[in-house]
């Protein structure tokens, strides 16, 4: 839905105003959404990796 695309790109994509995003061609909006999703997935992976690393360190402290 175009409204959702415009909202997410204007809020998270830092592409421009709502009007600028709404006036982008559909293929370009979809490309930016795809790239934004990739970025969020990478951030999530890094957070999960950091959580696993910190939880492994905490567990080893209690074993001693």
MIZA-337108 format. One line per field, with one value per atom (N, C-alpha, C): residue number from 1; residue in one letter; atom name; z, y negated, x negated. Coordinates in nm, 4 decimals, decimal comma. Layout:
BEGIN
i	c(NUM  ...)
aa	c(a  ...)
at	c(CA  ...)
Z	c(Z  ...)
Y	c(Y  ...)
X	c(X  ...)
***
This chain:
BEGIN
i	c(1  1  1  2  2  2  3  3  3  4  4  4  5  5  5  6  6  6  7  7  7  8  8  8  9  9  9  10  10  10  11  11  11  12  12  12  13  13  13  14  14  14  15  15  15  16  16  16  17  17  17  18  18  18  19  19  19  20  20  20  21  21  21  22  22  22  23  23  23  24  24  24  25  25  25  26  26  26  27  27  27  28  28  28  29  29  29  30  30  30  31  31  31  32  32  32  33  33  33  34  34  34  35  35  35  36  36  36  37  37  37  38  38  38  39  39  39  40  40  40  41  41  41  42  42  42  43  43  43  44  44  44  45  45  45  46  46  46  47  47  47  48  48  48  49  49  49  50  50  50  51  51  51  52  52  52  53  53  53  54  54  54  55  55  55  56  56  56  57  57  57  58  58  58  59  59  59  60  60  60  61  61  61  62  62  62  63  63  63  64  64  64)
aa	c(x  x  x  x  x  x  x  x  x  x  x  x  x  x  x  x  x  x  x  x  x  x  x  x  x  x  x  x  x  x  x  x  x  x  x  x  x  x  x  x  x  x  x  x  x  x  x  x  x  x  x  x  x  x  x  x  x  x  x  x  x  x  x  x  x  x  x  x  x  x  x  x  x  x  x  x  x  x  x  x  x  x  x  x  x  x  x  x  x  x  x  x  x  x  x  x  x  x  x  x  x  x  x  x  x  x  x  x  x  x  x  x  x  x  x  x  x  x  x  x  x  x  x  x  x  x  x  x  x  x  x  x  x  x  x  x  x  x  x  x  x  x  x  x  x  x  x  x  x  x  x  x  x  x  x  x  x  x  x  x  x  x  x  x  x  x  x  x  x  x  x  x  x  x  x  x  x  x  x  x  x  x  x  x  x  x  x  x  x  x  x  x)
at	c(N  CA  C  N  CA  C  N  CA  C  N  CA  C  N  CA  C  N  CA  C  N  CA  C  N  CA  C  N  CA  C  N  CA  C  N  CA  C  N  CA  C  N  CA  C  N  CA  C  N  CA  C  N  CA  C  N  CA  C  N  CA  C  N  CA  C  N  CA  C  N  CA  C  N  CA  C  N  CA  C  N  CA  C  N  CA  C  N  CA  C  N  CA  C  N  CA  C  N  CA  C  N  CA  C  N  CA  C  N  CA  C  N  CA  C  N  CA  C  N  CA  C  N  CA  C  N  CA  C  N  CA  C  N  CA  C  N  CA  C  N  CA  C  N  CA  C  N  CA  C  N  CA  C  N  CA  C  N  CA  C  N  CA  C  N  CA  C  N  CA  C  N  CA  C  N  CA  C  N  CA  C  N  CA  C  N  CA  C  N  CA  C  N  CA  C  N  CA  C  N  CA  C  N  CA  C  N  CA  C  N  CA  C  N  CA  C  N  CA  C  N  CA  C)
Z	c(0,0000  0,0000  0,0000  -0,0841  -0,1021  0,0267  0,1046  0,2280  0,3232  0,3370  0,4241  0,3715  0,2424  0,1828  0,2105  0,1895  0,2106  0,3571  0,4455  0,5887  0,6292  0,5956  0,6388  0,5770  0,4521  0,3887  0,4418  0,4673  0,5183  0,6641  0,7397  0,8822  0,9041  0,8364  0,8628  0,7520  0,6330  0,5201  0,5026  0,5676  0,5568  0,4110  0,3323  0,1899  0,1640  0,2363  0,2161  0,2807  0,2388  0,2947  0,2411  0,3008  0,2578  0,1109  0,0706  -0,0698  -0,1648  -0,1262  -0,2113  -0,2258  -0,1165  -0,1211  -0,2030  -0,1833  -0,2562  -0,4067  -0,4459  -0,5886  -0,6534  -0,5749  -0,6329  -0,7178  -0,8226  -0,8981  -0,8084  -0,8351  -0,7531  -0,7403  -0,8505  -0,8466  -0,7534  -0,7494  -0,6649  -0,5181  -0,4863  -0,3484  -0,3007  -0,3865  -0,3495  -0,3281  -0,4109  -0,3947  -0,2603  -0,2259  -0,0986  0,0192  0,0075  0,1130  0,1293  0,0179  0,0213  0,0925  0,0582  0,1204  0,2692  0,3024  0,4416  0,5214  0,4647  0,5306  0,5503  0,4501  0,4639  0,5815  0,5920  0,6996  0,8363  0,8481  0,9744  1,0093  0,9097  0,9340  0,9835  0,9254  0,9703  1,1140  1,1463  1,2827  1,3807  1,3418  1,4278  1,4501  1,3453  1,3580  1,4527  1,4414  1,5280  1,6741  1,6968  1,8327  1,8893  1,8084  1,8538  1,8850  1,8010  1,8231  1,9527  1,9767  2,1000  2,2221  2,2107  2,3226  2,3525  2,2476  2,2675  2,3320  2,2859  2,3399  2,4872  2,5212  2,6607  2,7493  2,6973  2,7800  2,8000  2,7032  2,7198  2,8234  2,8231  2,9219  3,0615  3,0770  3,2080  3,2588  3,1726  3,2139  3,2619  3,1962  3,2362  3,3720  3,4073  3,5379  3,6496  3,6263  3,7296  3,7449  3,6453  3,6518  3,7421  3,7612  3,8371  3,9822)
Y	c(0,1172  0,0000  -0,1240  -0,2150  -0,3329  -0,4148  -0,4229  -0,5014  -0,4453  -0,3132  -0,2513  -0,2752  -0,2622  -0,2848  -0,4270  -0,5219  -0,6629  -0,6875  -0,6305  -0,6497  -0,5959  -0,4709  -0,4103  -0,4799  -0,5173  -0,5827  -0,7239  -0,7956  -0,9313  -0,9291  -0,8295  -0,8214  -0,7623  -0,6530  -0,5800  -0,5938  -0,6239  -0,6244  -0,7514  -0,8566  -0,9862  -1,0267  -1,0027  -1,0352  -1,1757  -1,2157  -1,3483  -1,3598  -1,4607  -1,4836  -1,3807  -1,3786  -1,2857  -1,3091  -1,4333  -1,4642  -1,4167  -1,4344  -1,3887  -1,2374  -1,1683  -1,0225  -0,9748  -1,0376  -0,9985  -1,0176  -1,1142  -1,1413  -1,0557  -0,9732  -0,8834  -0,7769  -0,7318  -0,6201  -0,4960  -0,4115  -0,2934  -0,2073  -0,1844  -0,0971  -0,1529  -0,2857  -0,3479  -0,3390  -0,3589  -0,3418  -0,1997  -0,1031  0,0380  0,0703  0,0119  0,0336  -0,0212  -0,1433  -0,2027  -0,1223  -0,0707  0,0134  0,1411  0,1988  0,3196  0,2925  0,1834  0,1483  0,1148  0,0479  0,0158  0,1440  0,2391  0,3678  0,4412  0,4393  0,5014  0,4406  0,3094  0,2394  0,2798  0,2876  0,3291  0,4724  0,5598  0,6992  0,7089  0,6308  0,6304  0,5810  0,4750  0,4238  0,5288  0,5984  0,7028  0,8144  0,8561  0,9599  0,9160  0,7914  0,7410  0,7370  0,6968  0,6932  0,8336  0,9273  1,0662  1,1253  1,0938  1,1443  1,0873  0,9598  0,8971  0,9560  0,9848  1,0455  1,1851  1,2624  1,3974  1,3915  1,2983  1,2848  1,2449  1,1506  1,1065  1,2133  1,2887  1,3932  1,5094  1,5386  1,6421  1,5998  1,4754  1,4249  1,4285  1,3964  1,3978  1,5402  1,6345  1,7747  1,8290  1,7915  1,8429  1,7868  1,6685  1,6105  1,6907  1,7414  1,8150  1,9580  2,0108  2,1478  2,1598  2,0522  2,0576  2,0751)
X	c(-0,0846  0,0000  -0,0895  -0,0586  -0,1449  -0,1569  -0,0504  -0,0554  -0,1601  -0,1638  -0,2637  -0,4041  -0,4236  -0,5551  -0,6023  -0,5151  -0,5497  -0,5819  -0,5018  -0,5253  -0,6628  -0,6914  -0,8177  -0,9386  -0,9282  -1,0427  -1,0640  -0,9572  -0,9753  -1,0182  -0,9740  -1,0088  -1,1466  -1,1784  -1,3020  -1,4063  -1,3631  -1,4541  -1,5338  -1,4922  -1,5594  -1,5791  -1,4764  -1,4828  -1,4318  -1,3312  -1,2759  -1,1397  -1,0681  -0,9351  -0,8364  -0,7207  -0,6157  -0,5815  -0,5730  -0,5400  -0,6490  -0,7746  -0,8848  -0,8835  -0,8599  -0,8561  -0,7358  -0,6212  -0,4998  -0,5165  -0,5968  -0,6155  -0,7240  -0,7922  -0,8921  -0,8221  -0,8880  -0,8317  -0,8208  -0,7250  -0,7011  -0,8259  -0,8969  -1,0139  -1,1206  -1,1319  -1,2331  -1,1935  -1,0656  -1,0190  -1,0433  -1,0126  -1,0302  -1,1782  -1,2640  -1,4082  -1,4540  -1,4127  -1,4517  -1,3971  -1,2759  -1,2208  -1,3023  -1,3417  -1,4242  -1,5569  -1,6225  -1,7502  -1,7321  -1,6244  -1,5958  -1,5754  -1,5038  -1,4823  -1,6148  -1,7016  -1,8340  -1,9105  -1,9046  -1,9750  -1,9204  -1,7879  -1,7268  -1,7641  -1,7694  -1,8073  -1,9522  -2,0419  -2,1816  -2,1919  -2,1178  -2,1190  -2,0680  -1,9621  -1,9053  -2,0068  -2,0758  -2,1780  -2,2895  -2,3332  -2,4398  -2,3936  -2,2701  -2,2159  -2,2069  -2,1560  -2,1455  -2,2825  -2,3809  -2,5161  -2,5741  -2,5522  -2,6013  -2,5324  -2,4032  -2,3308  -2,3841  -2,4076  -2,4615  -2,5987  -2,6802  -2,8155  -2,8107  -2,7247  -2,7174  -2,6546  -2,5591  -2,4987  -2,5958  -2,6803  -2,7818  -2,8857  -2,9218  -3,0171  -2,9607  -2,8339  -2,7694  -2,7583  -2,7289  -2,7156  -2,8491  -2,9571  -3,0880  -3,1310  -3,0858  -3,1188  -3,0546  -2,9343  -2,8639  -2,9168  -2,9827  -3,0338  -3,1561  -3,2295  -3,3545  -3,3321)
***
